[in-house]
Amino acid sequence: MTFSFVQNMGGGAIFIFLILGIAYFILWVYCLIDVLRSNFKDQNMKLIWVVILLFAQGFGPIAYLILGKGSKTT
């Protein structure tokens, strides 16, 4: 079984998708490690951010980078 859209893409498009996928994976791992190593004002926030990162794949890491840094202790 082949996917016709994959056959019609040039090598450059596949390369770009691969690079973007690897970059997103690195961002996701960075955010997950940062959540696990950080201390939060409310201890439940760590669990909430882990759940968001695991189940909200599309916007979880971006939401953490924008919103999560403010809920950490210094």
C-alpha positions as CSV (number, residue, x, y, z in Angstrom):
1,M,0.0,0.0,0.0
2,T,1.5,3.3,-1.0
3,F,0.4,6.8,-0.3
4,S,0.1,8.8,-3.5
5,F,0.9,12.1,-1.8
6,V,4.3,10.7,-0.7
7,Q,5.1,9.6,-4.2
8,N,4.3,13.0,-5.7
9,M,6.5,15.0,-3.3
10,G,10.0,15.8,-4.4
11,G,13.0,15.0,-2.3
12,G,13.2,18.5,-1.0
13,A,9.7,18.4,0.6
14,I,10.4,15.2,2.4
15,F,13.6,16.6,3.7
16,I,11.9,19.7,5.0
17,F,9.2,17.6,6.7
18,L,11.9,15.5,8.3
19,I,13.8,18.5,9.6
20,L,10.7,20.1,11.0
21,G,9.7,16.9,12.6
22,I,13.1,16.5,14.3
23,A,13.0,20.1,15.4
24,Y,9.6,19.7,16.9
25,F,10.7,16.5,18.7
26,I,13.7,18.2,20.2
27,L,11.5,21.1,21.4
28,W,9.0,18.6,22.9
29,V,11.8,16.7,24.7
30,Y,13.3,20.0,26.0
31,C,10.0,21.1,27.4
32,L,9.3,17.7,29.0
33,I,12.8,17.7,30.7
34,D,12.4,21.3,31.8
35,V,9.0,20.5,33.4
36,L,10.4,17.4,35.2
37,R,13.4,19.3,36.6
38,S,11.6,22.5,37.6
39,N,9.9,23.5,40.8
40,F,6.5,25.1,40.5
41,K,4.6,27.3,42.9
42,D,1.9,24.7,43.0
43,Q,3.0,21.1,42.8
44,N,0.0,20.1,40.8
45,M,1.2,22.3,38.0
46,K,4.0,19.9,37.2
47,L,1.5,17.1,36.7
48,I,-0.7,19.3,34.6
49,W,2.1,20.4,32.3
50,V,3.3,16.8,31.8
51,V,-0.3,15.8,30.9
52,I,-0.5,18.8,28.5
53,L,2.8,17.9,26.9
54,L,1.8,14.3,26.4
55,F,-1.7,14.7,25.2
56,A,-1.7,18.1,23.4
57,Q,1.0,17.4,20.9
58,G,0.2,20.2,18.6
59,F,0.3,23.1,20.9
60,G,1.6,21.7,24.3
61,P,5.3,22.7,24.0
62,I,4.5,26.1,22.6
63,A,1.9,26.7,25.3
64,Y,4.5,25.7,27.9
65,L,7.1,28.0,26.6
66,I,4.7,30.9,26.6
67,L,2.7,30.2,29.8
68,G,4.6,27.7,31.9
69,K,7.7,29.8,32.6
70,G,5.6,32.2,34.8
71,S,4.4,29.5,37.1
72,K,7.9,28.4,38.2
73,T,9.6,29.3,41.4
74,T,12.8,31.3,41.1
